[in-house]
């Protein structure tokens, strides 16, 4: 799938589980509202048909000590 299609899918659905390799997957979200309360977001780059590191959206990650949620 081309990068633009991957990003459009995440944007339209709000969240998607994407294959990032032969046996690996990653949940990618449109924004912070698709993450749990004790998490924040970080950019998610995944391989696509046309770009090796396609910006697909964000991944949810735990908040580190001293870091606030970015709402």
N, C-alpha and C positions, 0 to 999 in steps of 0.2 A: 504494500500500500504506500503511495507517495506521502511525503511529510505533510503536505497541506491537508490531505484526507485524514491522516491520523489526528492532527490538531483539531480539525473540524468535528470529528467524531467525539473527542473529549469535550469540546465546547458545547456541542448539541446535547449530549447526554449528561454532562456534569461530572461523570466519572466513568472510567472504563478499565478493564483488566487487559493489559497488552502483553503480548509475547515479546520478550527481550532477548531470547536465545532459544536454542533447541529444547531446553527443559526448564526455562526460567520465565517468570511472569512478574509484572509490576502493576499495581493499581495507580492510575494517574487521574488526577482530579482537575477540574476547571479552576477552583478557588478554595479558600480556607473553609467555606461553609460545608464542604463535603468531607471534612476531617473531624475527628473526635475532639472533645474539649481540651484535653491535655496534649494536643499536638499542634504543630505549625506546618508551614509548607516550605518546600525546597524545589527548585527547578528540576524537572524530569526530562532527561534526554534519552531517547530510545532510537534504535536503528530503524530506518524506513527503507523503502525500495530505492529512493533516490538520494537520501542523505544519511550518512553514517551516524551522526548525532543530531537527530531531529528534536527540536523543542516541542514536546507534546502537551505540556501543561505543568502540573506540580505533583509531587508526591507528599504524602503526610509523613511527618517524622516527629519523634518525641521532642518536647521542649527541653533544652538543656538548662542546667542550673544557672540562674541569673538572667535568663532570656525570657522575654515576655511574648505573649501571643500577638501576632500582627493583624488584628482585625481592623 
